[in-house]
């Protein structure tokens, strides 16, 4: 049986839309490198405009 991981040990990324960090999920296992947004709502909104 695989060793359990703590949530804090999982890889994280910053969402391109809301700029909040989000953690790895099992459903993203095969395509983690392509995941850019934390949720469907952020994906629909698209990338946020740069501040300034």
C-alpha positions in Angstrom: 0.0 0.0 0.0 1.4 3.5 -0.9 2.6 5.7 1.8 0.2 8.5 2.8 1.1 12.1 2.1 0.1 15.1 4.1 -1.7 17.9 2.2 1.2 20.3 3.0 3.5 17.9 1.1 1.6 18.1 -2.2 2.8 20.3 -5.0 1.1 23.7 -5.5 0.6 26.2 -8.2 -0.8 29.8 -8.5 -4.1 30.2 -10.4 -3.7 32.4 -13.5 -7.0 34.0 -12.9 -7.4 34.6 -9.1 -3.6 34.3 -8.3 -4.4 32.1 -5.3 -2.4 28.9 -4.6 -4.0 25.6 -5.2 -2.8 22.1 -4.5 -2.5 18.9 -6.6 -5.6 16.7 -6.9 -5.9 13.1 -7.8 -8.0 13.9 -10.8 -5.2 16.0 -12.2 -2.6 13.3 -11.8 -2.0 12.6 -15.5 -2.1 16.3 -16.7 -0.8 18.3 -13.7 1.7 20.1 -16.0 -1.2 21.5 -18.1 -3.5 22.6 -15.2 -3.5 26.4 -15.0 -6.7 27.3 -13.1 -8.0 26.3 -9.6 -11.6 25.9 -10.7 -14.0 26.0 -13.6 -15.1 29.5 -12.6 -11.5 30.8 -13.0 -11.0 28.8 -16.2 -14.1 30.5 -17.7 -12.9 34.0 -16.5 -9.5 33.5 -18.2 -6.2 35.1 -17.2 -6.5 38.2 -15.2 -5.2 41.5 -16.5 -1.8 42.5 -15.1 -2.0 45.1 -12.3 -0.7 48.5 -13.0 
